[in-house]
Amino acid sequence: MNAQTTLPSPRSAARAVLETAGIYAVAAALLVAGALVSPDFLTAENLLSILSGVALLGIVACGMAFVTYSGNMADLSLPATMAFSGIIAVASLSLGLVPALLLGMLAGLAIGAMNGLVVGKLNANPILWTLAVAFFMEGFMRFTWSNNQLYPEIEPGTPGAAFIGMFRMRAGPVPLIVLVMIALFAVAHFVMTRTRFGRESRLAGSSRAAARSSGIRVSRVVFFNFLAAAFAASVAGIFLTSMNKLGVFYLGQGYDFKAVTAVVIGGVMLSGGRGHIPGVFGGVLVIGLLTNILTFLGITAFRQNIVTGLVFIGVVGFQQYQLRARGKDYA
C-alpha cells in the first residue's frame, strides 16, 4: 500500500477538523496563540472584554443565522434595522423608557415583516431585496431627520439617562449586553432544535420543493425567520444606540458582513439547511479572539478587516467545494 492511499487528503483532513472538532477547536487554538502573543491575553479582564466586544455582533449573528439556515443566504437590511430601531427609541423617549424601547423594537420588526412577506410570498431574491431595503431605509432616515443625529436628554432621573445607562449596566462583573447575547443564543438553540418551526426551517433550507411536498407553508417559515433576524437586530440596534448616546442613520453599518462571517465560519451553509446555533456562537468567539490577538500585535482596524475578509473567503470557498462535491452548484 503506497503513501498516497494511506495519507488523508487535504479535503478529508479539513472536513475532520470542521465537522469533528468544530469551530471550538479553532477557538482553542486561538486561545493558545493569544497566550503566546501576550501574557495579558488569558486574564479574566481581557477575556471578558472580548465577550463584551463581540456581544453586539453575537446578537445580530444569532438572528442572521435564522435567515441563512432557512435558505435565504443573508439579510443585508439588518444594519438599517439596527439604526432605525435606535432612532425611533431615542425619538420616543418623551413617552418613557419602556414605551420607547417597545416602539424601537416594533420599528425594527416592521422591516423584518416586510422582508419576510416579500421574500416569502413573492419569492424575491433575498440579497437584492434586502439590499434595496437597506438603501431605501438609509435615504428615508436621512430625509426624515435631515441628516441630523438624535441625542437623548441625559439629565439624571430622565428616561434618556436610563436609556444611555442600558449598555453600561452590569450584573456583578458581567455586562448586561453579554447576558442578553447568551440568553438569545440559548433561546435560538432551543427554537432550532426543539420546535416544529426549527425543523421546518431546516427542511425549507435544505429543499424548498421537499418542504412544500411535506405540507410546510414555506412562505410562513421564511416570514418568521426574517422576523427573528429583525428582532435580534432591533435589540442590538437599541444597545448600540445606547452605547453611542445618539441615534443616527449610519449606526450598524458593517454588521451585516460581520454577522454573515460569524454564521458561515460557525458552520451554517449559505445554501441553508445545515448548521447549528452553538456553531454560530463559536464563530462569534473566533472573530472576537482573532480581533483581540491582532490588536495585541498592533494591527490596525482596517487591516483587521482584510484578515476577516480573507477568512470569510476561505470558509465560503471550502463550503462551495463541499457542496459541489455533493452535486449542488452554489454555496
JOMOLIN-V148398 format. One line per field, one symbol per residue. phi: phi as a letter, one per 40 degrees, with the letter a starting at -180 (. if undefined). psi: psi as a letter, one per 30 degrees, with the letter a starting at -180 (. if undefined). burial: 1 if it has 9 or more other ideal C-beta (glycine too) atoms within 8 Angstrom, else 0. Layout:
# JOMOLIN-V148398
phi = ???
psi = ???
burial = ???
This chain:
# JOMOLIN-V148398
phi = .ccccccccdcccccccccccgcccccccccccccccacccccdcccccccccbcccccccdcddcccccgbgabcccdccccccccccccbccchccdcccccccccccccccccccccccfcccccccccccccccccccccbfgccbbccbcdgcdccccccdcccbbgcccdccccdcccccccccccbbbcdcccccccccacccccccgcccccccdcccccccccccdcccccccccgabaccchcgccccccdccccchccccggahacdcccccccccccccccccccgccccccccccccccccccccdcccccccgcbab
psi = klfeffkkleeeeeeeeefeeaffeeeeeeeeeeefekffegleeeeeeeeefgeeeeeeeeeeeeeeegggdljggeeeeeeeeeeeeefgfffleeeeeeeeeeeeeeeeeeeeeeeeefhlkeeeefeeeeeeeeeeeeeeghglkkklkgkkfleeeeeefefgkljbfkkeeeeeeeeeeeeeeeeefgleeeeeeeeeeejeeeeefggkjeeeeeefeeeeeeeeeeeeeeeeeeefglklffkfkffeeeeeeeeefffkkfflfklleeeeeeeeeeeeeeeeeeeefgkleeeeeeeeeeeeeeeeeeeeeeeefgglgl.
burial = 0000000000001111110001111110011011101000110001111111111111111111111111111111111111111111110110001011101111111011111111110000011011101100110011001000010111000111111111100000011111111001100111111010110111111100011100010100111111111111111111111100011110110011011111111111111111111011111111111111111100000011001100110011011111110000001
